[in-house]
Amino acid sequence: MALSYKARRRWSLVILLVGMPLYIVAVVTVLNFLDRPPLWLEFVVYVALGIIWILPFKFVFRGVGQADPDAETDDDSTA
């Protein structure tokens, strides 16, 4: 089942405004349990987890910044 453009826009907002902060808190909590790893390892973990979180949601964000492909265009407006 494919999501409509409007549904993808709404879900992307939910993911960014609710899901991402929750994910950040979870990652920081996990890294706190590691008892302050070396800086380079901490950086690698943040970068890797920062890329991994978006992979399941890639289809939701694809094309959201573009114009609505289902919107009607007014091609007869040649002034």
DALINHU-V684215 format. One record per pair of residues at least 24 apart in sequence whose ideal C-beta (glycine too) atoms are under 7 Angstrom apart, sorted by sequence separation. I is the first residue (numbers start at 1). J is the second residue. If there is no record, write none. Layout:
i/j
I/J
I/J
This chain:
i/j
23/53
15/57
15/60
12/60
11/60
12/61
8/60
12/64
9/64
8/64
5/68
5/69
5/70
